[in-house]
Amino acid sequence: MKTIFLKYKKPIIIITSVIILQIIFGFDPKFLIINLIWLLV
């Protein structure tokens, strides 16, 4: 379990921060899509 978390630590942190920003500043689909594409590349 710990090795899985360490492997995906950066994406997990990025996804949670993106979700928090979406909640704070209101939902922006363009921003969400850009971040998801950036994560997958």
C-alpha positions as CSV (number, residue, x, y, z in Angstrom):
1,M,0.0,0.0,0.0
2,K,2.8,2.4,0.9
3,T,4.7,1.7,-2.3
4,I,1.5,2.4,-4.4
5,F,1.0,5.8,-2.5
6,L,4.7,6.7,-3.1
7,K,4.4,5.9,-6.8
8,Y,1.2,8.0,-7.2
9,K,2.0,10.6,-4.6
10,K,2.4,13.5,-7.1
11,P,-0.9,12.8,-9.0
12,I,-2.8,12.4,-5.7
13,I,-1.5,15.7,-4.4
14,I,-2.3,17.4,-7.7
15,I,-5.8,16.0,-8.0
16,T,-6.7,16.9,-4.4
17,S,-5.3,20.5,-4.9
18,V,-7.3,20.8,-8.1
19,I,-10.5,19.7,-6.4
20,I,-9.9,22.2,-3.5
21,L,-9.2,25.0,-6.0
22,Q,-12.4,24.1,-7.9
23,I,-14.4,24.3,-4.6
24,I,-12.8,27.7,-3.5
25,F,-13.0,29.5,-6.9
26,G,-16.1,27.8,-8.3
27,F,-16.2,25.0,-10.9
28,D,-14.4,25.7,-14.1
29,P,-14.6,22.9,-16.7
30,K,-11.8,24.2,-18.9
31,F,-9.4,24.4,-15.9
32,L,-10.3,20.9,-14.9
33,I,-9.8,19.4,-18.4
34,I,-6.5,21.2,-18.8
35,N,-5.3,19.8,-15.5
36,L,-6.5,16.3,-16.3
37,I,-4.7,16.3,-19.7
38,W,-1.6,17.7,-18.1
39,L,-1.7,14.8,-15.5
40,L,-2.1,12.1,-18.2
41,V,0.7,13.3,-20.4
